C-alpha cells in the first residue's frame, strides 16, 4: 500500500526534481505560523529606557524603516554620511536625536551604497569631518570605527536581500543600516505596488526584524511639477514625494524629505511621517515638522549645515514678493478677533492682510490646530475655529502688528 501523502505523490511523480526543494520550502512557510500574543501582554515603551528605540521619540526603532526622500543631485548621499557619522558617536544632527543609550557611545552603522566610488565616499567623509565643527577629534575617530561601508552595485531584489542578511550576520551586530539608493536594490518596477510591497514587506522587513536592526532607505522624489515642486502641499501629502508607487511610504515607519525651495543652497528638511516625535520647535517655540538646511559655505566642503534665518527669509519671500509663510502668532490674532468662523473666512483674511497666498494661510491654520493653539467644532458640514488656552496665552504675550478687529465678519 502506498503510504505517501497526495503532496508527496504530486512532488515525486509530477514535479521536476529541481523544483521539489522549492515547493517543500514554501510548504514549510505555510506550516510555520507566526507567533501571537494577547493584547494585554504588549509592553508599553518607556521613553528614555526603550531598548528598541533608535531615534527619539521612537521616530525610528529596531526592525523599522525610515525613508529619506529627495531630488537627484541635491546631496542625499552626503546627508546619509553626515547622519551616519553623528549617530555613530551618539550625537544629534538637525535635532534628529539618537536614543539615550547611544549618547556618548554611538551606534554601529552599516552604510550600503551603489553609486559612489571610493573617491566620492572619501570626499563626503572628509567634508563632514571638516565641516562639522561640533565634533571632537576623539568623536571623529570613534565614528570612523563605528561605520562599516559596503558597495553593492551588482544585485537587487532577492539577491540583495541575501547579501543584506549575510552582511548583518557576518559583520554585525549593527544598530542601523543606511541604504542608498532604493532604486538600485528594488529589482522591479518602482511604480508597481506589487513589486514595491514585495521588496519592502517580504524582503527587507523580515531581515530587519530578525536581526533587530533599523534602516534608513534613501529614495528619489518624483520629477518636479511644471518646473517646481508643489508649494501648496500640506501635512501628510509630503509623505508621498517618493518616486513611484505610494506603497513606498506605507510600510515605512517614518520619513524625512529634502525639498527644493528654488535655491541652489538652501533647502527644506521635512518629517512628513511621525515627524512630531522628533520634538522640533520653530523660532516661536511652536511644534513643527520642518527645518531649513543649507550646503556648507566653504567651497569643496561636502557637508550640510543649519540655514541662517536671513537665508531662509530671502528664499521664502523671493517668489513675486508674496511670502511663502506667515507669522503663526498673527494667525492666532486673526482668529482671536473673530472667533467661530470657517477656515475659508480666516484664510481669505490672512491672505489679504499679510499678502501671502490662501494656500499658505490654510497651512498656517492647520499647523495651529496640530500644535494645539487652535481648536474647532463641527457645525453641520463645516468646522468653526477658535483659540485654545495655549493659543490665547500666545496672543496675550505678543501684540499684533495688524488691526484684525476692523475686518468684516460672516454669520456663524
Buried (B, 14 or more C-beta within 10 A) or exposed (E): EEEEEEEEEEBEEEEEEEEEEEEEEEEEEEEEEEEEEEEEEEEEBEEEEBEBBBBBBBBBBBBBBBBBBBBEEBBBBBBBBBBBBBBBBBBBBBEBBBBBBBEEEBBBBBBBBBEBEEEBBEBBBBBBBBBBEEBEEEBBEBBEEBBBBEBBEEBBBEEBBEBBBEBBEEEBEBBBBBBBBBBBBBBBEBEBBEBBBBBBEEBBBEBBEEBBBBBBBBBBBBEEEEEEBBBEBBEEEBBBBBBBBEBBBBBBBBBBBBBBBBBEBBBBBBBBBBBBBBEBEBEEEBBBBBBBBBBBEEEEBBBBBBBEEEBBBEBBBEBEEBBBBBBBBBBBBBBBBBEBBBBEBBBBBBBEBBEBBBBBBBBBBBBBBBBEBBBBEEEEEEBBBBBBEBBBEBBEEBEBEBEBEEBEEEEE
